[in-house]
Amino acid sequence: MSKIAIVSMHTSPLAQPGIGDGGGMNVYVRELSASIAHLGFDCDVYTISWSKDWPEVVEVEPGLKVHNIAIEDASVSAKEHLIEVVEEFADKVVGRLDELPSVIHANYWLSGKVGHILKHQLEVPLVSTFHTLERMKAQSNPDLMAEVERAQAESEIMGCCDAIVASSSVEADQIVELYEVEPSRIVVVPPGVDHAFFSPGDKIQARRALGLDEKAPITLFVGRIQPLKGTHLAVEAMQDIPGLLTIVGGPSGPKGDEELRYLHSLVGKLQLQDRVIFVDPQPHELLSTFYRAADVCVVPSRSESFGLVALEAQSCGTPVVASAVGGLLSLVEHGITGYLVDNDNYGDYISKVLESSELAQRLSTNSAQWSLGYTWKSSAEKLVSLFANLATRELVECA
């Protein structure tokens, strides 16, 4: 096994999380690709170029290159319309190949569509990590109707995958239940965390660096602003808890701007203008300062395949109060590293942490210790082992 083709069609691993479609998936692709390269393999990441000023190829580090592929119709910019250029993108990926890859690793369903084409064209194994799944989102939030086209596409991709990577055992079980996939084709590979950046530190110094109140209780939300992330639940919880809420992130998706306007109006309605702080998206490595400055991190998502924010916060020794959904069920140990909420009443658990310094310290210590079991090197080793194993098997026939 020599070269690995990684498809991240709609968003670049070089994009800043928290802006547009940039989020945990960007971190996942960048960190995992770099860690695989560190193991001695050549990784080529293929993504759409959104600017004429971007170079065609960026050599990030030895063994890792990002290929920015321009598409003809520059007006197709929204993620929701990229299905229209999947075939064009796949053709251009083939045109960039300098040798046949040993495996294709697709990230997200759009990349899975590309990977599906490439598998049949190149006759190499296809591995897909979906990150979010349409039927899973609809199941977690009854107010959302599943997009039939996307859900059907996800099912078709899974029917052709040689392996499907799930971020947690919970996600693996949901894939089996919702898409009727044979469990033997699913491999659980949890994401990691860079402990060089995300580790415990001095809370007061972190607050000084950010210009935050050194004495006030601080609750933190980090993530893209969109309805699925449940940011409004963090705002509403401030009615019942003291101190400040810091929201770090920007609008994302077709309803992102509308959601941000709603949050500002909600803050005004609840008269929380002096207690809720909105912060623009930050470079990923700088988020550690926000985690260290906070007393508790709230993750009220309606759906999460993994929940990288929860892992990063805990790595910094910050207790997490999160929704009891998806991968968060395996990331947060209820009563040990934080709390899982299944009734939207986040205020009670946040208050519990804020009111007891002894409890907060115990949760903090447990969180930092527990998170040491997650590293990108370990994730990369599991994936490389999977890739090598697939190289010795017959390709799965398309269902």
N, C-alpha and C positions, 0 to 999 in steps of 0.2 A: 504494500500500500504506500503510495507516494503523495499524490495530490488529492485534496478534498475541495469540492465545489460547494460553497455555502451560498444559498440564495436568500436574500433579504430584500425582496423587490420594492416594497413601498416605503421603507425607511432605512437610512444608512446607519451603520454602527458608529459612524463618526458624528452623528447628529447629537445635539444636547438633549438629554431626557427632560421632559416637562414642557417641551415646545412642540406644537403641532402633534404629530403622531409619535414623537419621541417619548419613550418610556422604558419600562423594565426590559422589553425585548431588545432595545438598542444596547443596553448594558450587557445583556445575555450574549448577544452575537459577538460584540467586541471582546468581552472578557474570555468567553469560551474559545473563540477563534485564536486569540493570542496565546491561551494556555495550550491549545493543541499544537500551535506553532512551536512553543517552547519544548514540546515533546519530540520535535524533530520532523514534523510534517509540514508540507506546503499547503497553506489555506488561501483560497481565492474567494473573496466575498463579492457577490454581484448585486448591485442595487441601482435604482433609477437615479439619474443625474437630474437635479432640479435647477441647475444653473449652468449657463454656458461658460462660466468662469471656473467651474470645477475641472481639475485635470482628469483625463480618462482613467488613469491608474494612480493610486496613492499607495506607496509602500510604507505601511504603518510601522513595521519592524521586520527583522529577518524572518522570512517564512510566512508573512501575512500581508496580503495585498487586497485593497478595496478597488473594485472596478466600477466606475461610474458610467452607466449606460444611458445615453440620450435616446429619447423616443421622439418620433416624428411629430405627434400631436401634442404640442406643449400646453394646450388648453386642458388636457386631461391631468389635472393636478390633485383632485380630491380622491382619497383612498377608495371611496365608494364607486368610482368610475374606472378604476385601473383594470378591472376585468376586461375592458375593451382592448387593452394593449398587451395582454398576457402572451399571445402568440408572437407578436413583434419582439417583445422583450426576450422570450426564449430563443428566438432565432439569433438575436444579437449576442446572447450569452454564448451560443455555439460558435459564433464568429470570433469571439475573444479567446476561446480555448487554445492553449499552445500544446496541450497534450490531454489525452483522455483521463478524466478524473476517476479515482477508485470508487468514489461514492458521491452522491448528491445529498446535501443536508438542507432541506427547505424549512424556512421559518415563517409561520402564519399561513393562512389558507391560500392567499394570493400566490405566495411563493410555492405552495404545494401544487397549485395549478401549473406553474412553470416547471416544477420538478417532475410532474406527471408527464409532460411533453418530453422533457429531456431524457427521462428514463427510457422511454420507448425509442427515442432517436439514437441514444448513445449505448443503450443496453448495459447500464450500470445500476447498482442498487439505489433505491430511493428511501431516505429516512426523513420523516417529518416531525417537527415540533410545532404544535398549533398555537401555543401561548394563550389564546382564547378560543372558545368554541361556541358557535351560534346557539345550539340547542342547550348548552350549559347556561348561557346567559339568560335565555328565555325561561329556563327552569328556575333560576335563582331570582328572577324578577318577573312575576306574573303580569306586570303592566306592559312588558315588552312582548311583541309578537315576533316569533322567529322569522328571519329572512329566509324564505324557502330556497332561493337560488344558492345562497351561501351554504346553508345546511346540507343541501344536496351535493354541492361541490365538495364539501368536507368529507361526506360519506364516500364519494367516488375516489377521492385521493386516498383515503384510508384503505379502500379496496385494492389499491395498487401498491401501497407502501410495503417495502420489505421489512421495515420496522417503524413503529410510532414511539416517539419519546414523550413520556409524561413527566411532569415536574414533581409529582407526588403520587402516592398510592391512591389518594382520594380522586385525583384527576384520572388515573388509570381506570378505576372502577366506574367513573362516570362515562368514559369513552366506551367501555364495554356495554354499559346499560343503555346509553343514548344512541350509539352508532352500531351496536351489535358486532363489535370487532372481536376476533379470536384473541383471548388474553395472552397467548404465547407470543403474539407479534408486538406486544407493548412492553417497553423497557422503561423503568423508572430511573431517571437521572436528575436529581435535584440540582438546581443552580447553586452557585457558590457566592462567596463574598470576599472582597479584597481586604484582609485584616490589616494590611499596612496602612490603609486609609480609615477603615471602619473598625475602631477599637475604643475602649473607654478613655476619657480624658477629663480635664478640669472643667466643671460646669460653669464656674464664675468666669474663667478666662474665655470660654466659648461665648458667653453672653456679652462680655466686654467687646470681643471681636465683632459681634453682630450688632452692637448698640442696643441690646435688649436689657430690660429691667433685671438687675442682679438678684432681687429678692422675690419678685412676683412668681407665683406658680405659672408654669408655661406648658400648655398642651400644643402638640405639633401635628399638622397634617402635611404630608408630602405626596404629590401626585398630580396627574393631569386633571384639569377641571372639565368634567363631563358627568352626566347624570349617574352613570354606572359606578362612579367612585364614591358616591354618597357624601360628598363634602358638606352638604346642607345639614346632615346629621351631626357633624362635628360642631357646626355653628349653633344648632339648636341646643346641644348639650351645654353650651356656655351659660344658658339661663340658670343652670343648677350647680355650676362649679365656679370657683374663684379664679382670678388671674387672667392670663392672656391666651389667645389662640393664634398661633402663627400658621398661615396657609402658604406653602411654597409650591408653586406650579402655575402653569398657564392653560388657557382654553385649548381643548382638543376635540376633533371630530366635528360633525355637522351641527351639533347642539352645544358646542363648547362655549362660544361667545354668549349664547342665550343663558347658559348655566351660570357663567360668571356674573352677568347682569342680575340674575336672580339671587345669587349669593350676596351681592352688594345690597340689593333691596331687602333681603332677609335680615342682614346685619342692621340696617336702618330701622326696620320694623320692630326688631327686638331691642333696639337702643343699645347696641353693642359696639358702636363706632370706636370707642376708646379701648376696646378689649379684643378686637379682631384685627390682625395685621396681615395684609396681603403682600407677599414677596414674589417677585418675578422668578421664573425658573433659574436654577443655579447650575454651574458646572458640577458634574456628578461627584467629583472628589471633594467638593466644598460642602456637600450635604452633611458630611460627618460633623461639622461644626454645629449645624442646626440640631442634629440628633443629640449631641453632647449637651447642648444648651437647654434641652427640654426635660421636663419631669416625666412626661408620658407622651407616647406617640399613638395617635388614633388612626385606625385603618378601617373605615366603615364601608368598604366596597360591597356592592351587591353580588359581585362575582370575581373570583381571583383563581387562576390556575395555580399560582404559587404565592406571590406576595413578597416581592423582593424588598420593598420598603420595610416590612416587618422584620425581615432578617437583618437588614442593615442597621435598623434602630437597635435591635437587641445586641448586635455585635458591638455597638457603642455603649452598651449597658443601660439603654433606655427601655423601661417597661412598655409593653404594647397592649392596647385595648383594641381588639379587632373583631370584625364580623365573623360569625361561625360558619364560613362558607369555604368551599374549595380547598386550595393548598394551605390556607391560613389555619385550617384544622390541624395540620401536621406541623406547622411552624410555631404556633403559640401554645405553650403548655399552660392550661388553665390553672391559675392559682400558683404557678411556679415561675413562669417568665412573664406572665401578663394575664389577660382575661379575654375570653371569647364571649361575644354577645349575640344572642339569637332573637332579641326582641326590640332592637333599635334603641334601647335605653343605655346609651353610652355614658351618660352623666353619672350614674350610680357607681360604675366601676372606675371611672376616672377619679371621682371623689375619693374612692377607697384608697387609691394610690397616693393622692395628694395629701390626704389627712393623716397618714402614718409614715413617718420617716423610716421607722424600722422595717415596715413592709416594703416600702420603696427600695430600700437598700438591699433587702433579700432578693426581690425580683430583679434588681439591677445586676447583682452578682451572678444569679442563676442564668440570666439572659446572656451575659458576656461569655460565661463558661460554656453554655450549651451551644452557642453559635460557632464555636471553634471546630465543630464537626463538619462545617460546610466550607469547602474551599473550591476555587475554580480548577485547581490542579486535579483534585479528586474527580470533579465532574468531567474534565477532559479525558482523564484516564479511562473512565467508564465508557465514554463515547468512542474513543479510539479502539477499545476492546470490542465494542459492538460493530464498528466499521470493519475491523479485521475479520470478525466472525462472518459477517455478511459476504465478504469477498470469497469465502469458501463454499457458499451455498448457491443453489439454483435461484434465479430471480422469481419472486412471487408473480404469478400470472394475474393480470388485471381482472378484477371481478366484473 
